[in-house]
Amino acid sequence: MTGSPRKLIFLVTEDWYFWSHRLPMARAARDAGFDVAVATRVAGHGERIRREGFALHPLTWRREDLGLWANLLAIGEIYRLYRRERPVLAHHVALKPSLLGGIAALAAGVPAVVSMIAGMGYVGARPRWPTRPIMPIARRIWARLLLRSNCRVIVQNEEDRRDLAALRPGAAARIVVIAGSGVDLDHFRPLPEPPGPPFVAAYVGRMIGIKGVATLVAAQQRLRGQGCDLRLVLAGTPDPANPSSVDETVLRGWAELPGINWRGHVADVRLVWAAAHIAVLGSLGGEGLPKTLLEAAAVGRAIVATDVAGSRDIARADLNALLVPPGDATALAAALRELAGDAQKRRRFAEAGRRLVEGAYSDAAVMSATAALYHSLGSAFRG
């Protein structure tokens, strides 16, 4: 990538999500010679993004606005941005930016588009929810919009790649797997286990229903009733923009149950893992590649997770994790009991998890794969 800088715009719904999950990709774009900008709803991370050297374009859209009129307004706003800034490449992150941004990019004549589908979220996890009509509509649009010749689609696991390729087999080569958000292996170094008993299982992430938080609470309370003093730490906050967000009053009620500690937002999640023996994620589905499990594996924590796409890429059964069916509190409780009572297995899982992250999931690996993807679209920028 030589010559004058070419403009690349990352389109993301929330500034915190860009900062938390997509910073390595933006750095890869900058290192590849692009003039990087971020278009997003700005809340608390705008200055951080600017200090990184990226231009910032505030948007007025909101994730929770799903109505036709709100989406049309968002498409118009993005279209005007693209016409004004004239990016050579637009990188759309997540389902809504990919669909709305894809329409705007097509209308504005953006030469190349990368769409990142980091799991299907509540749409993929709950096909019977009122949002069920989104799925067939999204699938029809994907085939025509996201897989055009000047486009690439990033997914985070092989199962999502196969599902998307089935929509348009002739365009399967335009779908690329880039595994997760990337982990800073120097920041997330292996941590020694805390003393025990009591033993502690921790979940770090948004307090939303599709992450199976209620199942975690039910499993921990089941263990308490069986005389097993396993503590559960919940680190994270509700996400009101998500349809499955857990109400704060519910969380406060859970925190009053014996052995449960809801910590809210924790700026440095290493503090959570340092005090925990087990990482747990009870996801009901719709995962891309859970960042919480990547970081837990990097610091050397054995994992209990549900056997769903995305999670089982990093939580490998009997290698570094025990897997259970989603929504099954009984099976989850049994797996937590097993790991809490087997220090040797926890050590084996911890060592294997760290090796797994070092081998495939570092931020350096994500940056390299992203740069290669941009390079594959180079012909769209010529002339």
N, C-alpha and C positions, 0 to 999 in steps of 0.2 A: 504494500500500500504506500505509494509515493505520490509526490506532487502536493497541491494545495489541499488543506483539510476538507474532507467531505462531511456533511452534516448527517448525523444519525440521531433520531429522536426515540427515546424509550417512552412508551405510553403505558402508564400504570395507574390503577385507580387511586391508591393511597401512597403518600410519601414514605410512611413508616415501612410499608411492605417493600418498596424499592430499596430502602436503606438496609433492611434486615435480610432480604433474600436475593437481590439482584445486583448488588454492588460489584461482585467479581466480574459479572458479565459486562457491566459498563466500563470497568477498568480495562477489560480485554479489548473492548471497542476503541477506547482511547489509545491503547498501546498499538492497535492495528492501524492507527492513523486517522481515526474519525474525530470530528468535532462533535462531542457528545452533549446532548441536551436531554432533559427529563420533563415530560408533560404529565402532571398528576394533580390530584387534589392536595393542597398544601395544608398541613396541620402543624406538626411539631418538628419536622426534619428538614425544612427548607434551607436553613442556613448551613446545615451539615452538607447537603447536596451541593450548595454553591461553593463551600470551602474545598470540596473535592475537585473543583474546577469545572463542574458541569453547569451549563445554562439551565435555568429553571423556568418552565412555562406553567403557571397555575391554571388549573381547570376547575370549573364549577360543578362537575358531575359528582354523583354519589353512588356508591355500590348498591345501595338499597333501592334506588330508583329503577324499577323494572317496567314501568308503563311505557306505552308506545310514544306518547308525546315527549316524555323525558329522554327516551333513547334517540328520538329524532333531533332534539335540541343538542344532545351530546355529539351526535354525528356531525351536525352543522358546526359546532365549536371546533371539533378536531379537524374537519375539512378546512376551515378558515386558517387554522394554525399551519397545516401542511401547505396550503397555498402561499401563505406568507413566508414561511421558513424554507421551503423547498428542500426538504431532506432527500438525500439519495437513498436512504434506508430508514425504514420505520421498524422498530422492534416492539411488538405488542405483547404485553405480559398478562396472562390469565385469560379466561374465557370472554368476559365482557369486553375488554380492550381489543381482543382479537377480532371479535365479530363487528363491533361498532367502528373500531379503528380500521379494520379491513375494508369496510364500505367506504369510509372517508378517504383512505389511501387510494382506492381504485378510482374514485371520482376526482381526486386531486392529482392523479398521475404520478404518484410516488414510484420511482423506478423499481424498488425491491422492498419486500416485506418479510419479516420474520415474526411468526406467531408462536408464543410459548404457552402451551396448555399444561399447567402444573397440577394435573389431577382435575377431576370433575367436581370436587367439593360436594356441596349438599345436593347438586343435581345428580351426580354419580352415586351418591350414597343412598338417596331416598327417592327412587323412581316413582313411588306412589304418592309423593307429596303433591300439593297443589301446583308446584312448578313443573310437573311432569310434561306438559306440552313443550317446554324448552328443548327437550332432548331431540325429538324428530325434526324440529325446526333447525336447531343447531347443526344436526347431522347433514341436512340438505344444503345448508349454507356452506359448511366446511368443504364439501366436495367441489363446489364451484369457486368459492372465494379464497379459502386458505391454501389450496393446493394448486394455484396457478403456476405457470412456468417460471415466473420471476419471484416465487415465494418459497419459503421453507417453514416447516412446522417443527418446533421442539417439543418433545414429550420427555417425561422423566423416568419412565420405565417401559420395558419391552411389551408388557401387556397392553398398555395404552397405544403403543406404536402399532401393534397388530390390529387393534380395534379400529383405529383411524385409517390404516391402510386398506382395510376391507371396504371402506366407503368409496375408494377410488384406487383400485389396484395399480392402474397404470401410472399413478403419481407416487407410488410408495417410496421411491428413492428421494423424494422431497421431504420425507419425515425423518427426523434425526433424534436419537436418544442422547440427551445430555443429563447425566445422573445427578439431579439435585441442585442445591444452591451453592455447594462447595463449603468445605470446612477449613478454617485457618488452623492448621495442625500445630503451629507454634503457640497460638492462643489457647487452643483446647488440647492441653497435654494430659497424659494419664494422671489420675488422682488416686491416692490411696483410699481404700475403703475406710469409712468411719468405724469406730468400735460398735459392737452390738453383742447381745440384744439390748433394747429392742431394735428390730430391723425396720428400715424405712424404704418404701417405694415412692417414687416421685413422677408426676406428670408435669411437663413444662409445655405450655401452649395456650391458645385461646380457650376460654371457657364456653365452648359451643357443643351442642348436643351431638353432632356427627363425630366428634372426637371420642364419644363414649364415656364422657365424664361420669354420668349417672351410673353406668355399669361399674366403673372403678369404685365409686362410693359403695355400691351394693356389695361388691366382692369384698372390700375391706371390712364392712360391717358383718358380713357372713363369717369371715375369719375371726373377728372379735367374739362373735357368738359361739364359736367353736373353741375358744380359749387361746387363740393365737394372737399375740400382741404385735401385729404388724401395723405400723403407722403409715399414713398416706399423706403426702404433701402435694398440694395443687398450687402450681405457680403460673399465674396468668390472670387475665381480666376478661370479662364478657366482651362480646363484639356485637353491639346493637345492630350493626348493618347486616349481620348474618341472620337468616331466618331461624336458625337453630340456637341462637345465643341463649345461654343460661342466665336467668334473671339473678341480679345481685342478692335479692332476698333469699333465693334458693341456696346460693353459695354460702351466705352467712348461716343459714340453717344447717347446711352440711358441716360447716366449721365448728358447730356446737356439738357434733356427734363425737363420741370417744375415739381418739386416735387419728382425727383428721385435722389438718392444718392448711387453711387456704391463705396463701401468702400474697396474693395479688401479683402485681407486676414486680419482677425482679430484674434489675438492670443487668447484672452479671450472673447469668445462669450457672456459671461454674460454682457459685456459692450453694446452689441447690444440689448439684451433683456431688459436691464434696460432703454433704451431709446425708446422702442417700446410698443405699446398697443396690437398688434395682431401679431401672428406668421402665416405665410402663406407659403404653398407649393403647387405649381401647377403641380405636377408630372403627366406625361402622362402614367405612369405605370412602371412595372418592379421593384417595390420596394420590399425590404425585410421587414424591420421595420425602418423607417427613423429616424436616430439619431437626426437630427435637431428638429423633432417634440417631441421626447422623452425629450430632454433638455428644449425645450420651455414649455412643460407641467410641467416639474419639477420646473421651476422658476415661474410658475403661469401665463402663457400667454394663452389667448383664441386663438383658432386655426381656420383658414379657410384652407381647403385642398380639393384636388380632391378625388372623390369616387373611389379609386383604391385599389387593394389588397395591404396589408402592411400598407399603410397610414391609412386606416379605422380601423386598429387594435388599434392604439393609438389615432387617431382623431375620436372619437365616436360621431355620429350624434346626435345633440341636448343634448349631455351630456357635452362635453367640446369643441365641434367644430361644424362648419357649413360645410357641404360637397357639392361639386358642380361637374358637369361632367367634365372630363378632356378636356382641349383645348377650353373651353367655356368662353371667356373673359367677355361676358355679365353677365353670372351667377356668375362668380367670383367677378365682380365689385359689383353686387347686395349684395352678402354676405359680402363683406368688408364694404359696406355702412351700412348694417344692424348692424354689430358689432360695427362699429365706433360710431353709434348713440345710442347705448344701453349699458350704463355703468353697469347696473344691470346684464345683460346677460354676459358681460365680466367677472364680478366678480364671477358669478356662474360657468362659464366655467373654470376659473382659479383655483378655489377651487377643482372642480371635476377632473381636469387634474392632479393636484398634488397628489390627493388621488389615482388616477389610477396608476401613476408611483410608488408611495410608495408600492402599493399592488402587483405589478407584474414585474416591469421593473428596479429594482435597480441592481447595479453591483454585490451586494451580492447574489441576486437571480440567476444571470447569472453564477456566480462562482459555486454556489451550484449545479445547473443543469448540468454544464459541468463536475464537479467532479463525479456526479452520472453516467454520460454517460461513462466516462473513466472506472469507476468501472464495468459497464456492459460488457466491453470488456476484463475484467481481465483474462478470461480463455485463451485468445489468447497469454498471456504473460507467462503462466506457462510452465515449462519444459525447 
